[in-house]
Amino acid sequence: MQAPVRLWILICNPENRRHDYFADAVPIGEPLVVMSYIELLTTPDLRALLHQRLLPFISPCDVRNAAQDGFNLRCRAEQCQIKPQQINPQQIKQWQIKIDSAGENFDVEKALLCRSASQYHNLSEDRGHFYGLDHWFAGFRDFLGELDSALQSLAKAQQATVNYLNTPEAIIAMTDKWHCQQALAQQGIAVPALYPQSLTAADRFETLRRWMLSEKRYQVFIKPRFGSSASGVVALRLHPDGERMIARTSLEIDAGGKFYNSLKIRAYQARAQIESLFDAIVAQQGYVETWLPKPTLNGFSFDLRMVVIKGVAAHYVTRCSRSPMTNLHLGNQRGDILAHPKGEIWLAQARAIAERAAKAIDGAGCVGADILVGPAGCYVLELNAFGDLLPRIEHQGQTSYQRQVTAMMRSSSNDT
């Protein structure tokens, strides 16, 4: 049997189930090198570490011996009964790379924070604490830039082609939610109307309140610019009298005034508390968008998460909620848009706008698009670089991860 011509590289937190889903989708017999965020973030020489991890594919080496020597290498030769073989690095011309989510790991979070600000060096874990998203983003952006430079340099030395599922630039573009929504709007893709500027610590709640009154936009979402999973999102409703208001959010305020993400949606009506919520968000940079009404299904409001892989929207989930936030981890439930009388039409519209939105982001091969459908039309609420985690959902017999691998193989074949 000939040596593989593809090398799969997965950058991830290996303890996360995302790792298992993608690793299981890689074809049996093809080498997969798994590299953890924490080892890449804490090494004093990133390029040297990458060289070491990829050594079996940079110089001739026995795959089995390399694995026994401690490489984080998964080559499933045994599963297809291939005898140990010498891999000729000259035959591996394609590096298929997926950069997965860095979330759900405190050590990685701290390392990214420390990359951009020295104040976090003595940070200890405080589960759910809402803080530092702007510094996290700056560290993540810097790290991805360094990682890409090192990978491209090593691949060039081997005369290999790098094929990212999502390029580092695309990941950053989708992680900056404010910039992403602006970019979509500029390309004529419908998004909820945005407050004229992004928000920083210099902005005040009173300015937003007056804008809402002058524009007669009495319902808005206040969102972290670099957030995800509804972390720090506030749904604000203002009475036309300008005084009464209510904010719904998964943030809770402890006795010391610190903010924590929780799995429970809370309602705040006291202006002082709402101002505190606003200040906590904009201290990390935020933005405001119009809160558009969602359609209902069996008494629940709903929207869609569409996964667009290499330009095709296939996998999706209908997210149903009794609160303004539909994220499933907040105790919401799956539904079926096709149970709605207009479901088939709306689903087709959602696929079309999700595909347009994904195409608008250069280098984006896998996009989780949150789509609002309904009588008023289709809107892109948000794009997510790591929005592909849809357990137990298949399309044409494939999970989203299997479809990613298939699409990457097809894409690289077209390039050769």
Phi and psi in degrees as a GROMACS rama.xvg file:
@    title "Ramachandran Plot"
@    xaxis  label "Phi"
@    yaxis  label "Psi"
@TYPE xy
-73.8528  151.273  GLN-2
-65.2186  151.124  ALA-3
-65.3582  148.673  PRO-4
-99.8009  -5.77636  VAL-5
-117.822  140.887  ARG-6
-116.812  125.688  LEU-7
-98.2992  132.538  TRP-8
-126.529  127.532  ILE-9
-121.946  118.66  LEU-10
-98.3686  119.406  ILE-11
-165.472  -177.892  CYS-12
-97.8936  104.616  ASN-13
-60.2515  -23.3399  PRO-14
-76.0118  -10.5129  GLU-15
-83.1587  146.054  ASN-16
-63.0545  -21.8103  ARG-17
-56.9404  -38.9786  ARG-18
-57.5669  -47.8525  HIS-19
-63.7747  -42.3071  ASP-20
-60.9768  -43.6785  TYR-21
-74.5038  -43.6312  PHE-22
-59.6788  -38.8732  ALA-23
-69.1443  -19.2712  ASP-24
-86.0586  -18.385  ALA-25
-67.5306  135.081  VAL-26
-55.2686  137.683  PRO-27
-60.4789  134.14  ILE-28
94.3157  -9.8735  GLY-29
-99.7301  137.007  GLU-30
-72.6178  136.188  PRO-31
-125.225  120.411  LEU-32
-102.455  122.542  VAL-33
-104.499  125.813  VAL-34
-123.733  128.332  MET-35
-83.6309  148.228  SER-36
-56.6958  -43.2696  TYR-37
-65.4735  -37.6139  ILE-38
-70.3903  -35.5717  GLU-39
-72.477  -33.1133  LEU-40
-78.753  -26.4991  LEU-41
-102.109  -5.4981  THR-42
-73.2077  143.487  THR-43
-75.3491  -15.4191  PRO-44
-140.798  95.2889  ASP-45
-62.942  -44.4333  LEU-46
-63.7112  -38.896  ARG-47
-65.4292  -39.7283  ALA-48
-66.2215  -43.7567  LEU-49
-60.0071  -42.0888  LEU-50
-58.9571  -43.1866  HIS-51
-65.5676  -44.3664  GLN-52
-66.7041  -30.9874  ARG-53
-97.9553  9.23479  LEU-54
-51.6924  -41.503  LEU-55
-60.0015  -17.0893  PRO-56
-113.889  6.73547  PHE-57
-109.818  -30.0105  ILE-58
-137.954  148.726  SER-59
-54.0953  137.776  PRO-60
-163.658  145.558  CYS-61
-75.9033  122.132  ASP-62
-57.4142  -44.7309  VAL-63
-66.3647  -42.4239  ARG-64
-64.7618  -37.3775  ASN-65
-62.0076  -43.0973  ALA-66
-63.5834  -40.5736  ALA-67
-68.556  -26.2264  GLN-68
-79.3098  2.34629  ASP-69
106.119  5.48461  GLY-70
-69.0996  140.16  PHE-71
-79.3835  71.1506  ASN-72
-120.877  132.282  LEU-73
-122.097  102.145  ARG-74
-117.541  110.186  CYS-75
-85.6771  47.5015  ARG-76
-62.1253  -40.4286  ALA-77
-61.0988  -32.6171  GLU-78
-69.3742  -23.574  GLN-79
-113.884  17.4535  CYS-80
61.1243  39.3073  GLN-81
-89.5658  132.773  ILE-82
-72.5039  152.887  LYS-83
-50.292  137.114  PRO-84
-140.506  158.452  GLN-85
-80.9265  123.948  GLN-86
-90.5687  123.365  ILE-87
-86.8257  110.523  ASN-88
-58.6263  -22.8467  PRO-89
-69.6439  -17.299  GLN-90
-86.9911  -15.7749  GLN-91
-93.0452  102.856  ILE-92
-108.869  -5.55374  LYS-93
-128.577  123.725  GLN-94
-105.079  109.006  TRP-95
-94.1389  112.768  GLN-96
-119.374  128.081  ILE-97
-115.636  123.299  LYS-98
-97.9092  112.418  ILE-99
-96.7499  -177.443  ASP-100
-62.5739  141.323  SER-101
-94.0853  5.68142  ALA-102
-79.1625  171.299  GLY-103
65.2935  32.4254  GLU-104
-148.623  110.52  ASN-105
-63.8896  -41.4072  PHE-106
-60.7127  -38.4978  ASP-107
-67.9179  -43.8382  VAL-108
-56.836  -46.6602  GLU-109
-63.687  -42.3688  LYS-110
-61.7831  -38.8586  ALA-111
-69.599  -40.0194  LEU-112
-62.4284  -45.0473  LEU-113
-65.4444  -24.4404  CYS-114
-65.5049  -25.2668  ARG-115
-114.283  -16.4634  SER-116
-152.173  128.394  ALA-117
-71.1335  -15.3761  SER-118
-66.827  -10.8379  GLN-119
-99.3269  5.22486  TYR-120
-64.2889  -29.7223  HIS-121
-102.187  17.709  ASN-122
-66.6016  135.884  LEU-123
-115.155  156.787  SER-124
-65.6137  131.759  GLU-125
-137.336  85.3849  ASP-126
-52.7473  128.929  ARG-127
86.9767  -9.51627  GLY-128
-60.1868  131.975  HIS-129
-97.5529  105.979  PHE-130
-164.417  158.933  TYR-131
63.1789  22.1669  GLY-132
-64.1376  -34.383  LEU-133
-68.0808  -38.5473  ASP-134
-70.5657  -38.6831  HIS-135
-58.616  -45.5447  TRP-136
-62.396  -43.3223  PHE-137
-61.1537  -40.5313  ALA-138
-67.465  -41.1472  GLY-139
-63.8263  -45.4922  PHE-140
-61.386  -43.649  ARG-141
-64.0607  -43.1482  ASP-142
-63.5045  -46.7034  PHE-143
-62.2618  -36.072  LEU-144
-62.843  -44.3901  GLY-145
-66.9725  -41.4246  GLU-146
-61.063  -46.2324  LEU-147
-62.2141  -43.1448  ASP-148
-60.9372  -42.6417  SER-149
-68.96  -43.2022  ALA-150
-64.5796  -43.7414  LEU-151
-63.5033  -38.2583  GLN-152
-65.0465  -44.4359  SER-153
-66.7141  -41.6797  LEU-154
-64.3766  -40.4655  ALA-155
-61.898  -38.9449  LYS-156
-63.7387  -27.1751  ALA-157
-96.7544  2.85549  GLN-158
56.4031  38.6802  GLN-159
-105.477  156.028  ALA-160
-100.759  131.142  THR-161
-90.8408  124.203  VAL-162
-123.227  99.6663  ASN-163
-81.2448  144.77  TYR-164
-67.0113  -55.5432  LEU-165
-121.388  125.004  ASN-166
-67.2087  156.191  THR-167
-54.0576  -38.1791  PRO-168
-64.3403  -39.91  GLU-169
-67.3982  -38.8946  ALA-170
-61.5309  -45.7739  ILE-171
-64.831  -40.7068  ILE-172
-60.0127  -38.6933  ALA-173
-82.6039  -21.6495  MET-174
-79.3261  -26.1767  THR-175
-86.3209  90.508  ASP-176
-62.3208  -39.587  LYS-177
-65.0794  -49.0217  TRP-178
-63.0955  -39.338  HIS-179
-63.6927  -46.2708  CYS-180
-63.9264  -38.2117  GLN-181
-62.2526  -44.2646  GLN-182
-62.393  -40.9362  ALA-183
-64.4881  -44.7096  LEU-184
-60.7968  -39.0133  ALA-185
-66.8222  -21.7485  GLN-186
-98.2333  14.3102  GLN-187
79.9059  16.7191  GLY-188
-93.9702  129.684  ILE-189
-67.8489  123.41  ALA-190
-132.017  158.058  VAL-191
-57.7591  143.476  PRO-192
-56.6646  135.849  ALA-193
-102.89  147.498  LEU-194
-59.1598  144.277  TYR-195
-57.6879  -21.1328  PRO-196
-144.289  157.472  GLN-197
-71.8562  161.963  SER-198
-112.087  141.322  LEU-199
-128.6  -178.789  THR-200
-60.254  -19.1925  ALA-201
-76.767  -15.4045  ALA-202
-83.4196  152.7  ASP-203
-122.584  148.179  ARG-204
-60.1351  -35.9739  PHE-205
-60.1841  -37.2073  GLU-206
-63.1322  -42.6016  THR-207
-64.9301  -42.476  LEU-208
-59.0871  -44.7837  ARG-209
-66.1292  -38.1216  ARG-210
-63.0405  -43.9546  TRP-211
-59.2618  -40.3114  MET-212
-69.1408  -44.901  LEU-213
-66.8213  -34.1851  SER-214
-90.8279  -5.23524  GLU-215
55.3358  38.7399  LYS-216
-103.196  91.6672  ARG-217
-88.3759  -1.54397  TYR-218
-134.941  122.751  GLN-219
-140.672  159.725  VAL-220
-104.015  132.14  PHE-221
-103.774  120.436  ILE-222
-127.553  147.234  LYS-223
-65.9763  140.322  PRO-224
-66.3438  -30.2457  ARG-225
-119.621  31.4106  PHE-226
-90.6559  176.823  GLY-227
-160.056  163.017  SER-228
55.7201  34.4974  SER-229
65.2889  11.9378  ALA-230
-62.4037  119.401  SER-231
77.1054  5.29192  GLY-232
-76.7792  134.937  VAL-233
-122.571  126.184  VAL-234
-97.2433  112.685  ALA-235
-109.695  128.742  LEU-236
-118.323  125.42  ARG-237
-112.694  130.404  LEU-238
-70.5934  146.765  HIS-239
-57.624  -18.2336  PRO-240
-74.2795  -9.12804  ASP-241
80.3555  -3.17912  GLY-242
-109.45  -46.8688  GLU-243
-80.3779  141.397  ARG-244
-159.007  158.456  MET-245
-145.409  136.621  ILE-246
-121.475  133.063  ALA-247
-116.715  134.027  ARG-248
-162.815  160.303  THR-249
-86.6292  -0.390961  SER-250
-77.4455  138.753  LEU-251
-122.252  150.47  GLU-252
-108.054  123.81  ILE-253
-85.3438  179.082  ASP-254
-63.9633  -24.6071  ALA-255
-91.3319  4.30818  GLY-256
86.1616  7.86682  GLY-257
-84.4665  152.272  LYS-258
-108.276  137.901  PHE-259
-132.511  139.772  TYR-260
-75.4287  141.234  ASN-261
-136.481  178.739  SER-262
-98.8975  10.6955  LEU-263
-116.73  133.962  LYS-264
-83.4008  126.482  ILE-265
-112.692  154.322  ARG-266
-114.996  132.054  ALA-267
-121.414  133.514  TYR-268
-120.165  -18.3836  GLN-269
-74.559  128.75  ALA-270
-58.4391  -38.4458  ARG-271
-60.6705  -40.3367  ALA-272
-68.4395  -39.8443  GLN-273
-66.1732  -39.2038  ILE-274
-62.5778  -38.3806  GLU-275
-64.005  -40.8159  SER-276
-60.1942  -46.9775  LEU-277
-58.1671  -47.0894  PHE-278
-62.9715  -38.49  ASP-279
-64.5949  -35.8678  ALA-280
-73.2676  -51.9688  ILE-281
-71.0162  -18.7481  VAL-282
-62.4345  -23.0652  ALA-283
-106.924  8.43263  GLN-284
78.4265  134.76  GLN-285
-147.721  -176.959  GLY-286
-154.656  166.576  TYR-287
-128.029  135.33  VAL-288
-133.315  155.435  GLU-289
-63.8312  137.186  THR-290
-88.1662  102.777  TRP-291
-87.9173  144.216  LEU-292
-68.7481  139.811  PRO-293
-95.5429  150.642  LYS-294
-69.4952  166.022  PRO-295
-118.621  152.26  THR-296
-144.972  115.357  LEU-297
53.7838  39.8366  ASN-298
85.3655  -1.18416  GLY-299
-111.54  141.333  PHE-300
-78.3602  153.037  SER-301
-148.65  157.708  PHE-302
-141.353  -172.436  ASP-303
-126.719  140.941  LEU-304
-103.977  114.89  ARG-305
-106.501  134.558  MET-306
-104.903  119.083  VAL-307
-105.246  117.558  VAL-308
-117.354  116.935  ILE-309
50.1445  45.275  LYS-310
90.0263  -4.27931  GLY-311
-118.343  124.062  VAL-312
-87.2149  112.056  ALA-313
-121.6  -65.4901  ALA-314
-74.9081  141.281  HIS-315
-156.08  162.469  TYR-316
-139.341  139.564  VAL-317
-89.5959  121.29  THR-318
-106.488  117.55  ARG-319
-110.989  139.246  CYS-320
-152.92  156.597  SER-321
-100.723  2.32752  ARG-322
-117.709  172.197  SER-323
-66.2594  -20.4965  PRO-324
-99.2445  129.366  MET-325
-104.611  1.07047  THR-326
-54.8067  131.779  ASN-327
-67.8303  -28.9926  LEU-328
-69.5511  -10.6934  HIS-329
-89.2725  19.4354  LEU-330
88.62  9.31372  GLY-331
-81.0656  175.161  ASN-332
-130.616  157.996  GLN-333
-78.3806  146.267  ARG-334
-130.943  -163.336  GLY-335
-137.757  106.693  ASP-336
-58.6644  -28.5641  ILE-337
-70.1286  -10.1662  LEU-338
-79.9666  -10.7113  ALA-339
-84.5973  141.574  HIS-340
-53.2184  -32.1952  PRO-341
-103.65  13.9581  LYS-342
-58.5184  -42.3633  GLY-343
-64.8041  -42.1185  GLU-344
-65.6264  -46.2985  ILE-345
-64.7855  -37.0929  TRP-346
-64.773  -41.7037  LEU-347
-62.971  -40.8731  ALA-348
-64.5354  -40.5635  GLN-349
-64.3347  -42.4283  ALA-350
-59.2131  -44.0968  ARG-351
-63.9875  -45.1053  ALA-352
-74.4737  -31.9481  ILE-353
-64.5982  -40.4162  ALA-354
-68.2261  -38.5151  GLU-355
-63.13  -42.6942  ARG-356
-64.8303  -43.6948  ALA-357
-62.9624  -39.4512  ALA-358
-64.8656  -25.0461  LYS-359
-75.2028  -13.5976  ALA-360
-103.364  108.903  ILE-361
-58.3175  130.772  ASP-362
82.382  7.02887  GLY-363
-91.2973  107.999  ALA-364
-99.1814  -14.9799  GLY-365
-145.412  115.38  CYS-366
-129.996  129.632  VAL-367
-94.8189  108.115  GLY-368
-104.851  123.429  ALA-369
-89.7592  120.17  ASP-370
-121.587  132.064  ILE-371
-100.099  126.608  LEU-372
-115.577  170.084  VAL-373
148.526  -177.884  GLY-374
-58.022  -30.0141  PRO-375
-81.3173  -5.81283  ALA-376
117.635  -171.34  GLY-377
-106.953  137.462  CYS-378
-136.226  145.979  TYR-379
-90.1966  116.69  VAL-380
-82.9651  -32.7945  LEU-381
-173.735  149.912  GLU-382
-113.84  143.617  LEU-383
-130.132  129.03  ASN-384
-72.8269  -20.8907  ALA-385
-124.314  39.3488  PHE-386
-95.6667  29.5194  GLY-387
-100.222  4.31925  ASP-388
-84.2528  90.7618  LEU-389
-124.856  77.8752  LEU-390
-58.4515  141.552  PRO-391
68.7817  13.7304  ARG-392
-112.35  124.655  ILE-393
-123.887  156.449  GLU-394
-133.394  121.917  HIS-395
52.1077  41.192  GLN-396
79.5605  6.54756  GLY-397
-119.995  143.128  GLN-398
-75.1555  170.358  THR-399
-62.2768  -32.7195  SER-400
-73.0936  -40.8624  TYR-401
-63.0476  -38.0178  GLN-402
-68.3152  -34.9527  ARG-403
-60.4163  -48.7322  GLN-404
-62.3532  -45.2213  VAL-405
-59.232  -44.2074  THR-406
-66.8733  -37.5496  ALA-407
-66.2581  -40.2505  MET-408
-64.1684  -42.5793  MET-409
-65.5779  -41.9154  ARG-410
-62.9846  -44.2369  SER-411
-68.8981  -32.5485  SER-412
-64.5421  -37.3183  SER-413
-69.4935  -24.1598  ASN-414
-83.533  -13.9834  ASP-415
